[in-house]
Each structure stands twice: as structure tokens, then as C-alpha cells.
Amino acid sequence: MKISNDENTLKAGDRGPALMEDFHFIEKQMNFDQERIPERVVQARGFGAHGEFELYKSMKQYTKACFYKNQGQRHPYLFVRFSKLQGNKGSSDTTLGPRGFSTKFYTAEGSYDLVALSFPVFILNDAFKLADAIHALNPEPHNDIPQASAAHDNFWDFVANNQASVHFIMWTMSDRPAPRSWRMMEGDSINTFQFVNKNGKAIFVRFHWKPDLGVHSLLMEKALTIGGNSILCKHFTFNSEN
């Protein structure tokens, strides 16, 4: 069956939320989730870290969540998964591109998840195009090339036909896509969240991670050297000397 619009999710009004009755979108996401088993379709390469969360300023005027109430309170059960958007489990760690991370808070009221990227903007503005964007980023099926890179026409065809992704591409081409360390990377929540306080008042919020060590990135030559691509490193060094 041919549908009239395969570019946008069904929403309640021009700027309203996406509706769960959009079965075309739900079926598309279900097919996308089951494409590659057992490896993850995206964010396959990653690392994990345990830590604790300390609240520096009370947020109880905005939310009734237990771990945002008392200033100075520490929650020792926290886990963060850092990962790369592109590349399989065996790809290089230093390829250029956005990094993702998911923070899970284990609290007395249950688990709370936050998903974020190292960029403050995303490649698309409608979830209906997520599978299309990832398909454009994936390697060619006949040779599995390129790995963890958008160095082929598929991705740039997607960009040319989806001009809303230009801001994301500008960040990708900046000095930020190869963080020197997970501790030297900023983060921004992908989604906007809604907090509700004890009085039932709601407010929309976004989360921003600011590293204590500052933001530091690898230069392309250094990133290639760490990734083991010595031939390209010599090529770039030769060009820079001339």
C-alpha cells in the first residue's frame, strides 16, 4: 500500500507531539530495530563507566524526582555508556563524528535514563527519517566500506535532500567530532524532557554536560595515528609541510 507522506510522523497539530496511532512509523521502526542481530544497528562500539551523582543545587521547584530534591545529596548508583554513532564493534575509536552516551540513574523510585550526544543539534527534525539517515550512513552492502565514516555518496545524497541536516553537518566538519577523552567532551540531551513538581506544574527542560577538564579534541593527524592509519597520516603530513 502506498502512503501519501513517508517523510513525517503523524502529529497533533503543526507543532504537537507524535501520535502513537501512526502505525506506518511504528512498523518502520520495528523493522529497523531488527535489521542486524545481534549487533546494534547504531552505537555498537562503546565503553561503560560507573560513578555517583551529586546534586549541587536543589531542583525541587521543578520536579518531584527524589534524586533532584536535596542539595548535596549523593546517589552512588549511576552508570554511563559512551559510544560512537557509526561503525561496528571492531571499528576505530578515533574516527570523526558525533559521540553518544546514555546515563542511567538507579534510584529508590526506579531507573531514570538520559540519552545525549556530543553535539547540541541532531541530524534530523522528525523521527520518521531516523532509519533513512542510518541507512545512508551504513557501509556499502557488497564490500562493507566505508567503516565509521560517511565517505560515500549515499550519505551526501541524504544531506542534499534533507536541508535541515546542514547545521549538524557543520558541527561534524568542525574541530569537535574527535574528543581527546570521554572526560573532555560536552554533551547535550537529544530530547526535550518534561519535569513535574509536587504541585503538578510542568516545565520543559534540556540537559547539558560540561566537563571539568574543559573541551579538548584530537587533530585529524593525531586521530588517524591513534586509529592505526599510518599511510593517510604520512599523506596529510606531507601536504601540510608543503
C-alpha positions as a Python dict, from the first residue, in 0.01 Angstrom:
ca = {
    (1, 'M'): (0, 0, 0),
    (2, 'K'): (136, 343, -97),
    (3, 'I'): (110, 612, 170),
    (4, 'S'): (75, 982, 96),
    (5, 'N'): (354, 1101, 329),
    (6, 'D'): (662, 895, 417),
    (7, 'E'): (871, 1190, 536),
    (8, 'N'): (698, 1296, 859),
    (9, 'T'): (536, 1138, 1161),
    (10, 'L'): (169, 1194, 1236),
    (11, 'K'): (139, 1478, 1490),
    (12, 'A'): (-132, 1653, 1686),
    (13, 'G'): (-122, 1988, 1511),
    (14, 'D'): (167, 2165, 1338),
    (15, 'R'): (396, 2155, 1643),
    (16, 'G'): (221, 1890, 1850),
    (17, 'P'): (363, 1561, 1979),
    (18, 'A'): (390, 1249, 1763),
    (19, 'L'): (89, 1020, 1786),
    (20, 'M'): (116, 651, 1870),
    (21, 'E'): (-161, 579, 1618),
    (22, 'D'): (89, 640, 1336),
    (23, 'F'): (127, 268, 1256),
    (24, 'H'): (341, 340, 946),
    (25, 'F'): (608, 495, 1169),
    (26, 'I'): (580, 217, 1430),
    (27, 'E'): (621, -56, 1169),
    (28, 'K'): (917, 122, 1012),
    (29, 'Q'): (1093, 146, 1348),
    (30, 'M'): (1019, -221, 1428),
    (31, 'N'): (1178, -330, 1100),
    (32, 'F'): (1473, -101, 1165),
    (33, 'D'): (1533, -243, 1514),
    (34, 'Q'): (1550, -599, 1380),
    (35, 'E'): (1780, -544, 1084),
    (36, 'R'): (2107, -668, 1234),
    (37, 'I'): (2117, -928, 1507),
    (38, 'P'): (2295, -949, 1745),
    (39, 'E'): (2496, -630, 1678),
    (40, 'R'): (2329, -298, 1746),
    (41, 'V'): (2220, -103, 1440),
    (42, 'V'): (2386, 212, 1578),
    (43, 'Q'): (2614, 285, 1875),
    (44, 'A'): (2767, -65, 1855),
    (45, 'R'): (3114, 45, 1966),
    (46, 'G'): (3122, 172, 2322),
    (47, 'F'): (3257, 185, 2677),
    (48, 'G'): (3096, 194, 3018),
    (49, 'A'): (3174, 373, 3343),
    (50, 'H'): (3028, 354, 3693),
    (51, 'G'): (3003, 666, 3907),
    (52, 'E'): (2797, 866, 4152),
    (53, 'F'): (2568, 1166, 4114),
    (54, 'E'): (2588, 1465, 4346),
    (55, 'L'): (2323, 1738, 4333),
    (56, 'Y'): (2484, 2084, 4371),
    (57, 'K'): (2155, 2276, 4370),
    (58, 'S'): (1805, 2166, 4464),
    (59, 'M'): (1561, 2128, 4175),
    (60, 'K'): (1251, 2053, 4381),
    (61, 'Q'): (1073, 2363, 4249),
    (62, 'Y'): (1078, 2195, 3907),
    (63, 'T'): (1047, 1822, 3978),
    (64, 'K'): (943, 1576, 4248),
    (65, 'A'): (1206, 1317, 4147),
    (66, 'C'): (1386, 1205, 4461),
    (67, 'F'): (1743, 1249, 4334),
    (68, 'Y'): (1682, 1613, 4230),
    (69, 'K'): (1546, 1737, 4563),
    (70, 'N'): (1813, 1775, 4831),
    (71, 'Q'): (2124, 1985, 4772),
    (72, 'G'): (2445, 1795, 4841),
    (73, 'Q'): (2276, 1455, 4830),
    (74, 'R'): (2479, 1182, 4661),
    (75, 'H'): (2343, 886, 4469),
    (76, 'P'): (2615, 620, 4433),
    (77, 'Y'): (2442, 407, 4170),
    (78, 'L'): (2497, 557, 3827),
    (79, 'F'): (2616, 406, 3500),
    (80, 'V'): (2715, 580, 3176),
    (81, 'R'): (2759, 414, 2839),
    (82, 'F'): (2973, 610, 2593),
    (83, 'S'): (2952, 507, 2229),
    (84, 'K'): (3007, 606, 1868),
    (85, 'L'): (2723, 673, 1631),
    (86, 'Q'): (2885, 492, 1338),
    (87, 'G'): (3100, 181, 1298),
    (88, 'N'): (3072, -179, 1403),
    (89, 'K'): (3218, -336, 1717),
    (90, 'G'): (3566, -361, 1561),
    (91, 'S'): (3593, -9, 1421),
    (92, 'S'): (3843, 255, 1528),
    (93, 'D'): (3779, 467, 1838),
    (94, 'T'): (3907, 792, 1687),
    (95, 'T'): (3707, 830, 1367),
    (96, 'L'): (3543, 1169, 1318),
    (97, 'G'): (3179, 1200, 1409),
    (98, 'P'): (2939, 1257, 1697),
    (99, 'R'): (2962, 1053, 2015),
    (100, 'G'): (2662, 938, 2211),
    (101, 'F'): (2614, 847, 2573),
    (102, 'S'): (2337, 724, 2793),
    (103, 'T'): (2322, 799, 3167),
    (104, 'K'): (2123, 564, 3387),
    (105, 'F'): (2033, 667, 3742),
    (106, 'Y'): (1939, 384, 3979),
    (107, 'T'): (1721, 548, 4242),
    (108, 'A'): (1482, 444, 4518),
    (109, 'E'): (1195, 535, 4283),
    (110, 'G'): (1328, 332, 3992),
    (111, 'S'): (1565, 375, 3697),
    (112, 'Y'): (1591, 703, 3508),
    (113, 'D'): (1757, 720, 3163),
    (114, 'L'): (1901, 1020, 2981),
    (115, 'V'): (2023, 992, 2621),
    (116, 'A'): (2262, 1254, 2484),
    (117, 'L'): (2505, 1340, 2204),
    (118, 'S'): (2832, 1532, 2193),
    (119, 'F'): (2661, 1781, 1956),
    (120, 'P'): (2385, 2024, 2060),
    (121, 'V'): (2192, 1956, 1736),
    (122, 'F'): (2067, 1641, 1565),
    (123, 'I'): (2080, 1535, 1201),
    (124, 'L'): (1701, 1536, 1154),
    (125, 'N'): (1394, 1700, 1297),
    (126, 'D'): (1147, 1413, 1253),
    (127, 'A'): (1188, 1059, 1386),
    (128, 'F'): (1035, 915, 1068),
    (129, 'K'): (1367, 982, 892),
    (130, 'L'): (1592, 817, 1152),
    (131, 'A'): (1611, 481, 975),
    (132, 'D'): (1676, 658, 644),
    (133, 'A'): (1964, 857, 792),
    (134, 'I'): (2126, 546, 942),
    (135, 'H'): (2084, 355, 616),
    (136, 'A'): (2263, 641, 438),
    (137, 'L'): (2548, 623, 691),
    (138, 'N'): (2589, 245, 674),
    (139, 'P'): (2870, 87, 468),
    (140, 'E'): (2804, -39, 118),
    (141, 'P'): (2650, -388, 146),
    (142, 'H'): (2875, -552, -115),
    (143, 'N'): (3211, -452, 37),
    (144, 'D'): (3131, -323, 391),
    (145, 'I'): (3311, 5, 310),
    (146, 'P'): (3346, 267, 449),
    (147, 'Q'): (3350, 181, 819),
    (148, 'A'): (3259, 450, 1072),
    (149, 'S'): (3265, 715, 802),
    (150, 'A'): (3028, 899, 571),
    (151, 'A'): (3278, 896, 284),
    (152, 'H'): (3033, 784, 17),
    (153, 'D'): (2755, 932, -193),
    (154, 'N'): (2469, 770, 0),
    (155, 'F'): (2507, 999, 299),
    (156, 'W'): (2559, 1317, 96),
    (157, 'D'): (2253, 1237, -113),
    (158, 'F'): (2057, 1225, 213),
    (159, 'V'): (2201, 1561, 321),
    (160, 'A'): (2123, 1721, -14),
    (161, 'N'): (1761, 1609, 7),
    (162, 'N'): (1719, 1698, 376),
    (163, 'Q'): (1844, 2053, 419),
    (164, 'A'): (1751, 2054, 788),
    (165, 'S'): (2066, 1845, 848),
    (166, 'V'): (2304, 2124, 742),
    (167, 'H'): (2356, 2255, 1098),
    (168, 'F'): (2450, 1905, 1213),
    (169, 'I'): (2696, 1872, 921),
    (170, 'M'): (2863, 2200, 1022),
    (171, 'W'): (2930, 2053, 1366),
    (172, 'T'): (3058, 1730, 1209),
    (173, 'M'): (3309, 1927, 1000),
    (174, 'S'): (3431, 2132, 1298),
    (175, 'D'): (3707, 2053, 1548),
    (176, 'R'): (3462, 1882, 1785),
    (177, 'P'): (3394, 1533, 1635),
    (178, 'A'): (3703, 1357, 1779),
    (179, 'P'): (3713, 1412, 2158),
    (180, 'R'): (4050, 1356, 2322),
    (181, 'S'): (3884, 1172, 2609),
    (182, 'W'): (3536, 1093, 2737),
    (183, 'R'): (3620, 1330, 3024),
    (184, 'M'): (3685, 1615, 2777),
    (185, 'M'): (3359, 1603, 2584),
    (186, 'E'): (3050, 1817, 2619),
    (187, 'G'): (2705, 1663, 2599),
    (188, 'D'): (2354, 1773, 2517),
    (189, 'S'): (2030, 1581, 2557),
    (190, 'I'): (1877, 1475, 2228),
    (191, 'N'): (1521, 1519, 2352),
    (192, 'T'): (1338, 1783, 2550),
    (193, 'F'): (1204, 1644, 2878),
    (194, 'Q'): (911, 1744, 3093),
    (195, 'F'): (950, 1787, 3468),
    (196, 'V'): (651, 1794, 3702),
    (197, 'N'): (677, 1931, 4058),
    (198, 'K'): (477, 1831, 4364),
    (199, 'N'): (208, 2086, 4277),
    (200, 'G'): (153, 1932, 3935),
    (201, 'K'): (313, 2222, 3745),
    (202, 'A'): (503, 2108, 3433),
    (203, 'I'): (810, 2261, 3272),
    (204, 'F'): (1019, 2160, 2970),
    (205, 'V'): (1394, 2110, 3025),
    (206, 'R'): (1706, 2009, 2836),
    (207, 'F'): (2026, 1870, 2987),
    (208, 'H'): (2381, 1992, 2918),
    (209, 'W'): (2701, 1822, 3035),
    (210, 'K'): (3004, 2047, 3092),
    (211, 'P'): (3339, 1870, 3159),
    (212, 'D'): (3553, 1995, 3448),
    (213, 'L'): (3867, 1937, 3237),
    (214, 'G'): (3740, 2152, 2952),
    (215, 'V'): (3664, 2057, 2593),
    (216, 'H'): (3960, 1908, 2403),
    (217, 'S'): (3964, 1737, 2064),
    (218, 'L'): (4215, 1543, 1856),
    (219, 'L'): (4357, 1689, 1537),
    (220, 'M'): (4296, 1477, 1228),
    (221, 'E'): (4658, 1359, 1203),
    (222, 'K'): (4662, 1251, 1568),
    (223, 'A'): (4325, 1078, 1536),
    (224, 'L'): (4447, 885, 1232),
    (225, 'T'): (4771, 788, 1407),
    (226, 'I'): (4590, 651, 1712),
    (227, 'G'): (4349, 470, 1480),
    (228, 'G'): (4640, 295, 1308),
    (229, 'N'): (4607, 459, 966),
    (230, 'S'): (4974, 545, 916),
    (231, 'I'): (4957, 575, 535),
    (232, 'L'): (4699, 854, 546),
    (233, 'C'): (4890, 1019, 830),
    (234, 'K'): (5204, 1041, 613),
    (235, 'H'): (4996, 1180, 330),
    (236, 'F'): (4848, 1455, 546),
    (237, 'T'): (5188, 1534, 700),
    (238, 'F'): (5345, 1564, 356),
    (239, 'N'): (5076, 1802, 237),
    (240, 'S'): (5098, 2016, 549),
    (241, 'E'): (5477, 2055, 511),
    (242, 'N'): (5433, 2187, 158),
}
